[in-house]
Every structure is written in structure tokens, then in C-alpha cells.
Amino acid sequence: MTDVLILGGTGWLSGRIARLWADDGAAVTCLARGERPEPPGVTLVRGDRDRSDAYDRLARDWDHVVDVSSRADHVAAVVAALGARARRWTYISSVSVYADDATPGADESAPVHEAAAPGDEYDYAAEKVAAEQQVRALGDRALIVRPGLIVGDGDPSDRFGYWAAAFARAGSDRVLLPPLEGRATQVIDVDDLAAYVVTASSAGVSGAVNAIGDRHPLRDVLLCIRNAAGHCGETVVGEAGWLADHGVAYWAGERSLPLWLPADMTGFMTRSNAAFHRTGGVLRPIDDTIARVVADEIARGVDRERRAGLTREDERALLAELL
């Protein structure tokens, strides 16, 4: 039986990875604090990765270790503790490691940010780069998966789901859109990413791989979401300068228009996913993902508090001023 250790295993992505491997007949162990339930069929070991003894109960041989941490010190500690005892090691990094966000079609050879050093102020991209360096020390046993924007039902970031909620809650009223001309988007369904981690790790894929979706014009993706949500009102595009002057942010976070990027970030959502496809990555039609996200947002409540986007009240106020 395949022995798998997931460092995490109870979160949105890591839980799906754990469940897929367990469903495939593997013996799956998850190391987590135990604040969320583990997937069915998985053994939970409670532990705090800030503690020096976090890995003591896991000191045995593993066929696969999967780590999703965004802290380089956590990654360094577990590689030191278990690196020699793992046949295969998969680290979930991010396309945020890349220093160049302007060049369309860039692949895994593109330059990355400077790695974080101990004592530096926390920076997500720099931490991921430093963590990758720790994992690379394991040589061809290591796979580094660099996802782009991960989407799907239950997404805790609310970035993609915001648009499903925005169109669904508006009904026949207006919806505010960001500038769309020349903008593209790349997303990967969380279940496609989880499946890739399991299959690529099992197949012995090594090195870095961009696990990202195919490129789509942002206009087309938002139209597809609008249709799936049943929106029948007008859409109004705000110009970049006007939105910025009114405190509307790019990409994510409070009072933002998610998926919207500055005009000079032409490479951020247009990276190459050739290696992903070449190493067995499979992407479902984006329409399928959108349908699932729309249903999930309606079930969770389109007017709930969320981590990204505009409230309907803020959106109405902006539309009133814009028109």
C-alpha cells in the first residue's frame, strides 16, 4: 500500500489531495493542528509546525510527502526531518514566485524573486522561493507545482466566486465591470489541481511545473459567468483611473474588482502551461467549473461577507456616481 503524508490535509486544496489519494487506496496521514475535520479515510496526526518536535511521530519512511506551506522555515524544518525518508516529495508553490509579470507565454525557466532570508519581513513570493530552494535539495525526487489562480466550490479567497455572486445578486440591475480590453485570465479548477498533484507525483514527474489553466479573454469568462448566473441587466465598465480614484482595488481583497489586473501585467495571467499538459495535466471545460461555482455561491449566500470584491451597497453607490 502507498504511504502518503500530507502536511496539512484539512484545507481547501490539501484536503482534496488527501481525499483523492485515500480514494485511490493509499494510506494517507495528515499533519495538522486539528482545527478542521480531516477527510474520510485519512489518519490525522495533530501537530504544530512551529514546534521543534512537530515531526517526531512521523519519523518513518514515506512513499510521498506533500507540503503546501507558505513559510520557508516550516519547509526547511520538515525537509531536514523527513527528506531522507521520502521516496517522492511534492511542494505546492505558486506562480507568484516569478519576478516578471509582463512577458506573455513565460515558462518555468522565467526568473524568480529573491528568496526570503531569516528575519526578513514576511513576503509571500519570497517565502515560496526560499521554500522551493529547500525542496530542490532533494534532487529528482522532488516535484514543485506552481499553481496560478485556483478556483472552484468552497474557494476561501472569494476572487472567482465574487463574479458569480455579483451577477446572481444583481438580477436585472446593473453590474460594475473593470476594463476588459486586452485582459486575459487563467484559472485552474481545484479538483484538476488536486488530481494533477496525485498523478504527477505518482508518475515521478520532477522539477517545476506551472499548474495553470488555459488562457481565456477576461470578457469571455465574465460573460460565461453572467449567463450561468442568469443576469439580465446591463453591465457597466469603469475606466481604470476612475476606479482607482474611487478606491477600487485590483485583483483581490476588500473593495476590489477581482481578476482585474494593471494594464502592464500582461504576463501574469498568460503564462505557459505546456509542461502541465505534457506531464499529464488535464483541465475540465471552464464552463463546468463556472456552473459549479455559481451553484456554490448561491448556496453559500450571494450577500454574505466575503474576502474579495465589492458589497452590493458599494457597487450601487459606484454605479450611481459613474452614471
C-alpha positions as CSV (number, residue, x, y, z in Angstrom):
1,M,0.0,0.0,0.0
2,T,1.2,3.5,-0.9
3,D,2.1,5.5,2.2
4,V,1.3,9.3,1.8
5,L,2.0,12.1,4.2
6,I,0.1,15.4,3.6
7,L,1.5,18.3,5.6
8,G,-1.9,20.0,6.0
9,G,-4.6,17.8,4.5
10,T,-7.6,19.5,6.1
11,G,-7.6,22.7,4.0
12,W,-9.4,23.6,0.7
13,L,-6.8,22.2,-1.6
14,S,-4.8,19.8,0.6
15,G,-8.0,18.2,1.8
16,R,-8.9,17.3,-1.8
17,I,-5.4,15.9,-2.4
18,A,-5.7,13.8,0.7
19,R,-9.2,12.5,-0.2
20,L,-8.1,11.6,-3.8
21,W,-5.2,9.6,-2.6
22,A,-7.3,7.9,0.0
23,D,-10.0,7.1,-2.5
24,D,-7.2,5.5,-4.7
25,G,-6.4,3.1,-1.9
26,A,-3.4,4.9,-0.3
27,A,-2.8,5.0,3.4
28,V,-2.9,8.8,4.0
29,T,-1.7,10.6,7.1
30,C,-2.3,14.3,7.6
31,L,-0.3,16.6,9.9
32,A,-2.5,19.5,11.1
33,R,-3.5,21.3,14.2
34,G,-6.9,19.6,14.1
35,E,-8.9,22.8,13.8
36,R,-10.8,21.4,10.8
37,P,-12.0,17.9,10.2
38,E,-9.8,15.5,8.2
39,P,-11.3,13.9,5.1
40,P,-12.9,10.4,5.5
41,G,-10.4,7.5,5.5
42,V,-7.5,9.7,6.5
43,T,-5.4,9.5,9.7
44,L,-4.9,12.8,11.4
45,V,-1.8,13.5,13.5
46,R,-2.2,16.7,15.4
47,G,0.9,18.9,15.4
48,D,2.1,22.4,15.4
49,R,4.8,23.2,12.8
50,D,6.1,26.0,15.0
51,R,7.3,23.4,17.5
52,S,10.7,21.6,17.1
53,D,9.1,18.2,17.8
54,A,6.4,18.6,15.2
55,Y,7.7,15.7,13.1
56,D,8.8,13.3,15.8
57,R,5.8,11.0,15.4
58,L,6.3,10.9,11.6
59,A,9.9,9.8,11.6
60,R,9.5,6.8,9.3
61,D,9.7,6.0,5.5
62,W,7.1,7.6,3.2
63,D,6.3,7.0,-0.4
64,H,5.0,10.5,-0.9
65,V,5.2,13.7,1.1
66,V,3.1,16.7,0.0
67,D,3.7,20.2,1.5
68,V,1.6,23.3,0.9
69,S,3.2,25.6,3.4
70,S,3.9,29.3,2.6
71,R,6.6,29.6,5.3
72,A,10.1,28.7,4.3
73,D,11.2,27.9,7.9
74,H,8.4,25.2,8.1
75,V,9.6,23.7,4.8
76,A,13.2,23.8,5.8
77,A,12.4,22.0,9.1
78,V,10.4,19.2,7.5
79,V,12.9,18.6,4.7
80,A,15.6,18.3,7.4
81,A,13.5,15.9,9.4
82,L,11.9,13.7,6.7
83,G,13.7,14.5,3.4
84,A,15.9,11.4,3.6
85,R,12.9,9.2,4.4
86,A,10.7,10.1,1.4
87,R,10.7,8.4,-1.9
88,R,8.9,11.3,-3.5
89,W,8.4,14.9,-2.4
90,T,5.8,17.4,-3.8
91,Y,5.8,21.0,-2.8
92,I,2.8,23.3,-3.8
93,S,4.4,26.6,-4.6
94,S,2.8,29.4,-6.7
95,V,3.3,31.4,-10.0
96,S,3.8,34.3,-7.6
97,V,7.5,33.3,-7.4
98,Y,8.1,34.8,-10.8
99,A,9.7,38.2,-11.0
100,D,8.5,39.0,-14.5
101,D,4.7,39.7,-14.8
102,A,4.9,41.4,-18.2
103,T,6.1,38.8,-20.6
104,P,3.3,36.7,-22.1
105,G,3.9,33.0,-22.5
106,A,6.7,32.7,-20.0
107,D,7.5,29.2,-18.8
108,E,9.2,27.6,-15.8
109,S,12.6,29.0,-16.8
110,A,11.5,32.6,-16.1
111,P,13.4,34.5,-13.4
112,V,12.0,34.3,-9.9
113,H,12.1,36.8,-7.0
114,E,14.9,36.9,-4.5
115,A,14.4,34.3,-1.8
116,A,13.4,35.3,1.7
117,A,16.1,35.3,4.3
118,P,15.7,34.5,8.0
119,G,14.5,37.6,9.8
120,D,13.0,39.3,6.7
121,E,9.6,40.8,6.9
122,Y,7.1,38.2,5.6
123,D,6.6,38.3,1.8
124,Y,4.6,35.5,0.2
125,A,6.5,35.3,-3.0
126,A,9.9,35.5,-1.4
127,E,8.9,32.8,1.1
128,K,7.7,30.5,-1.6
129,V,11.0,31.0,-3.5
130,A,13.0,30.2,-0.4
131,A,10.9,27.1,0.3
132,E,11.4,25.9,-3.3
133,Q,15.2,26.1,-2.7
134,Q,14.9,23.8,0.3
135,V,12.9,21.3,-1.7
136,R,15.2,21.4,-4.7
137,A,17.9,20.0,-2.4
138,L,16.1,16.6,-2.7
139,G,17.1,16.4,-6.4
140,D,15.0,14.4,-8.9
141,R,12.8,13.1,-6.1
142,A,11.1,16.5,-5.9
143,L,8.2,18.0,-7.8
144,I,7.5,21.7,-7.4
145,V,3.9,22.6,-8.5
146,R,3.3,26.2,-9.3
147,P,-0.4,26.9,-9.5
148,G,-2.0,30.0,-10.8
149,L,-5.3,31.2,-9.6
150,I,-7.1,28.2,-8.0
151,V,-10.9,28.3,-8.3
152,G,-13.9,26.1,-7.5
153,D,-16.6,25.5,-5.0
154,G,-15.8,26.4,-1.4
155,D,-13.0,28.8,-2.5
156,P,-12.0,30.7,0.7
157,S,-10.4,33.6,-1.3
158,D,-13.7,34.7,-3.0
159,R,-11.9,36.0,-6.0
160,F,-13.5,34.0,-8.8
161,G,-16.7,33.4,-6.8
162,Y,-17.2,37.1,-6.4
163,W,-18.4,37.4,-10.0
164,A,-20.9,34.6,-9.7
165,A,-22.3,36.3,-6.6
166,A,-22.2,39.8,-8.3
167,F,-24.2,38.7,-11.3
168,A,-26.6,36.5,-9.3
169,R,-27.4,39.1,-6.7
170,A,-28.0,41.9,-9.3
171,G,-30.7,40.0,-11.2
172,S,-31.9,42.6,-13.7
173,D,-29.9,45.5,-12.2
174,R,-26.6,46.8,-13.4
175,V,-23.2,45.2,-12.6
176,L,-19.9,47.1,-12.5
177,L,-17.1,45.6,-14.5
178,P,-13.4,46.6,-14.7
179,P,-11.7,47.4,-18.0
180,L,-11.7,44.3,-20.2
181,E,-9.9,45.2,-23.4
182,G,-6.8,43.2,-23.8
183,R,-7.2,41.4,-20.4
184,A,-6.9,37.7,-20.1
185,T,-7.4,35.2,-17.2
186,Q,-6.0,31.8,-16.4
187,V,-7.6,29.7,-13.7
188,I,-7.3,26.1,-12.6
189,D,-10.1,24.1,-11.0
190,V,-9.1,23.0,-7.5
191,D,-10.1,19.4,-8.4
192,D,-8.0,19.4,-11.5
193,L,-5.0,20.7,-9.5
194,A,-5.5,18.0,-6.8
195,A,-5.7,15.3,-9.5
196,Y,-2.5,16.6,-11.0
197,V,-0.7,16.5,-7.7
198,V,-1.6,12.9,-7.2
199,T,-1.0,11.6,-10.7
200,A,2.2,13.6,-11.4
201,S,3.7,12.7,-8.0
202,S,2.8,9.0,-8.6
203,A,4.3,9.2,-12.1
204,G,7.6,10.5,-10.9
205,V,7.4,13.9,-12.5
206,S,10.2,16.2,-11.1
207,G,11.3,19.8,-11.4
208,A,9.0,22.8,-11.5
209,V,5.6,22.8,-13.4
210,N,3.2,25.7,-13.9
211,A,-0.1,24.1,-12.9
212,I,-2.4,26.7,-14.6
213,G,-5.3,26.8,-16.8
214,D,-5.6,27.8,-20.5
215,R,-5.8,31.4,-21.3
216,H,-9.2,33.0,-21.9
217,P,-10.2,36.6,-22.6
218,L,-11.5,38.0,-19.3
219,R,-14.5,39.4,-21.2
220,D,-15.5,35.8,-22.3
221,V,-15.1,34.4,-18.8
222,L,-17.2,37.1,-17.2
223,L,-19.9,36.7,-19.9
224,C,-20.0,32.9,-19.2
225,I,-20.4,33.6,-15.5
226,R,-23.1,36.2,-16.2
227,N,-25.0,33.7,-18.4
228,A,-24.7,30.9,-15.8
229,A,-25.9,33.2,-13.0
230,G,-28.9,34.3,-15.1
231,H,-28.1,38.0,-15.0
232,C,-30.3,40.0,-17.4
233,G,-29.3,43.6,-16.5
234,E,-26.8,46.0,-18.0
235,T,-23.0,45.8,-17.4
236,V,-21.1,49.0,-17.0
237,V,-17.4,49.2,-17.4
238,G,-15.5,51.6,-15.2
239,E,-12.2,53.1,-16.5
240,A,-9.1,52.3,-14.6
241,G,-8.3,55.8,-13.5
242,W,-11.9,56.4,-12.3
243,L,-12.0,53.2,-10.3
244,A,-8.6,53.9,-8.7
245,D,-9.8,57.4,-7.8
246,H,-12.8,55.9,-6.1
247,G,-10.8,53.4,-4.0
248,V,-11.5,50.3,-6.1
249,A,-8.5,47.9,-5.9
250,Y,-7.1,45.4,-8.4
251,W,-7.3,41.6,-8.2
252,A,-8.4,40.8,-4.6
253,G,-9.2,42.0,-1.2
254,E,-11.7,44.4,0.3
255,R,-13.4,46.8,-2.1
256,S,-11.8,45.3,-5.2
257,L,-12.8,44.0,-8.6
258,P,-11.3,40.5,-8.6
259,L,-9.4,39.2,-11.7
260,W,-8.7,42.8,-12.8
261,L,-5.0,43.5,-13.2
262,P,-3.0,46.6,-14.1
263,A,-2.5,47.0,-17.8
264,D,1.2,46.4,-17.6
265,M,0.8,43.0,-16.0
266,T,0.3,41.3,-19.4
267,G,2.2,38.1,-18.4
268,F,0.7,37.4,-15.0
269,M,-2.4,35.5,-16.4
270,T,-0.9,34.4,-19.7
271,R,1.9,32.0,-18.6
272,S,2.8,28.8,-20.4
273,N,1.1,25.6,-19.2
274,A,2.8,23.4,-21.8
275,A,4.7,21.4,-19.2
276,F,1.5,20.8,-17.2
277,H,-0.2,19.3,-20.3
278,R,3.0,17.4,-21.3
279,T,3.2,15.7,-17.8
280,G,-0.4,14.5,-17.7
281,G,-2.3,17.6,-16.5
282,V,-6.0,17.6,-17.5
283,L,-8.3,20.6,-17.5
284,R,-12.1,20.3,-17.5
285,P,-14.1,22.8,-19.6
286,I,-14.2,26.2,-17.8
287,D,-18.0,26.2,-18.3
288,D,-18.2,23.2,-15.9
289,T,-16.2,25.0,-13.2
290,I,-18.3,28.1,-13.6
291,A,-21.5,26.2,-13.2
292,R,-20.3,24.6,-10.0
293,V,-19.1,28.0,-8.7
294,V,-22.4,29.7,-9.4
295,A,-24.3,26.9,-7.7
296,D,-21.9,27.1,-4.7
297,E,-22.2,30.9,-4.3
298,I,-25.9,30.8,-4.4
299,A,-25.9,28.0,-1.8
300,R,-23.5,29.9,0.4
301,G,-25.3,33.2,0.0
302,V,-24.6,35.9,-2.6
303,D,-24.8,38.7,0.0
304,R,-22.6,37.1,2.6
305,E,-19.4,38.8,3.8
306,R,-16.5,37.9,1.6
307,R,-12.8,38.4,1.4
308,A,-12.8,39.9,-2.1
309,G,-14.9,42.2,-4.2
310,L,-17.5,44.9,-3.6
311,T,-20.5,44.8,-1.4
312,R,-23.7,45.3,-3.3
313,E,-24.2,48.6,-1.5
314,D,-20.7,49.8,-2.6
315,E,-21.3,48.6,-6.1
316,R,-24.7,50.5,-6.3
317,A,-23.0,53.7,-5.0
318,L,-20.2,53.5,-7.6
319,L,-22.7,52.8,-10.4
320,A,-24.8,55.8,-9.3
321,E,-21.8,58.1,-9.4
322,L,-20.5,56.7,-12.7
323,L,-23.8,57.0,-14.5
